[in-house]
Amino acid sequence: MIELKRILVPVDFDQPSEKALHYGTALAEAFGATVFVVHVTQAPMLATAPGTIPGYGSALADECDEAQRSAHARLQRFLGDEHSTAHGIVRLGFVRLGAPVAEIVHFAKEQGIDLIVMGTHGRGPVAHMLLGSSAEEVVRTAPLSRAHGPPRSA
């Protein structure tokens, strides 16, 4: 029997993310699971090493802080006023800073996630070849297979 207790829904606040959250919440209802909703804010690119321009490191830190505050506010709006529970299901929101695929996979390992429900933009074959797919890369690298053993409990 399949047992799902921790479901991860990575979001970027677009329509596919809304659909993924809907499906993740429905699965959580069916299995009595908790939904972890995570948004990853891409870290600003470093054009030069910190310290080579006076005040650069401080400005970069301020920019990262502002990006995270903005993402937290967007996540709260995305989840709505009743974000903590939906039909008795707990939905927890998180914001991470970094490369989206790496942070999603790291979050899944860290939280002992059983299932990841992700939306996809459905790009055409040429765009997919050039840009790749975050969802596809998460599928290839996330540690959710039973071959890796049962998920850790928190």
N, C-alpha and C positions, 0 to 999 in steps of 0.2 A: 504494500500500500504506500502511496506517495504521501509524504508528510512535509508540508510547507509551513514554516513558522516565521520566516523572515524573507520578505519580498522587497527587492530594490527596484525603484523606478527612477532612473536618471532623467532629468528634464532640462530642456533649454527654452521653455516657455512658449513653444510653438504648438500648432494643432496636433502633430503626431505625438507630442508629449502629453497633451490633454487626453488623447485616446489611450495612450499607454497607462496613464494614471487611472483612467476609468477601468481598464482591464485588470491592472494590478490590484485595485480596490475590490473588484468583483471576485478575484481569486482569493484575496485575503478574507473576504466574507465566507467563501465556500470552505476554506481551510482553517479559519480562526487565526489567521496570521497577522503580523504587524507589517505595515508598509513603511519602508524607509525611502523618502524622496530626497534625492541629492541633485544639486545643480553645481557644475564645475565652471568657475570663472577662469578663463585663460589668463595666465600670468603675463604681464607686459613683457615684451621682448627687450632684452638688454642690448642696446646698440653699442655700448662700450662698457668696460668693466667699472663697477662702482668705485668711487674714490678718485677717478681720473678727472672728473668735472666736479668742482666744489658744490656741495649740496645735492648732488645727483642721487646718492643713496637715500637721503631723506625724502626727496621728491618722489622717488620710486616707491618707497614704503607708504607714503601718503596716498599715492595712486592705487596701490594694492588694497589699502584699507578702505578707500572710497568704493572701489569695485566690489569688495565684499559686502559693505553696507548696502549698496544699491541692489546687489543680488539677493540679500536677505529680505529686503523690502519687496522685491519682485516675487520671491518665493512665497511670502506671506499672502500677497494678492492672488497669486496663482492657485494656492491651496484654498483661499477663501476664508471667511470668518470662522467657519467650523472646521479649520484645518486639522485640529488635533484628533477629532473623531469623525468618522463618516459611517453611519449605520452600525455604530458600536465597534468599528475597526480603528485602531490607533494608527495615525499617519504622522510620522516624525520627519521634519524637514531639516536638511543640512546643506551648507554651502562649503565648497572646497575651492582652493586656489591651485591651479596647475594645469597640466596637460589632461584634457578630458578622459581619454581612454585609460591612461595610467591611473588617474585618480579614481575612476569608477571601479577598476579592477582592484586597486588597493583598498577602497572602501568595502567592497564585497568580501575580501579576505578578512579585513579587520573586524567586521560585524558578523561574520559567519552566515552570510546570505545564502539562502536555499535556491532562489530564483531571481533572475533579472528580467524585467519587462521593459523593453525600450521601443520608442517610436523610431521610424526611419523616414527620411525625406523622399525616398523612392526616386532617386535621380536616374536618368537614362544611362544606358551602358557606357557611353563615351565619358560622361561626367563621373560615373562610378570608377572607371579605369583610372582617370586622372586624379580624382579626389579621394577615392577609397570610401569606406564606410566605417564610421565609428562603431555602429552596431555589430558589423561583421568582425571587427578587430576585438571587440569585447567578447564576442562568442568564442573566438579562437583562444583568448588568453585568460578568461575568468576561471577561477578554480571551483566550479560548481558541480563538476561531475562526481558521481558516487565513487569513481575510481580513486579520487583523492580522499575518500573517507567522509564521514559525516561532518556537517558543519559544527564549528565550535559554538558552545553556548556562551552568552554574555555574562 
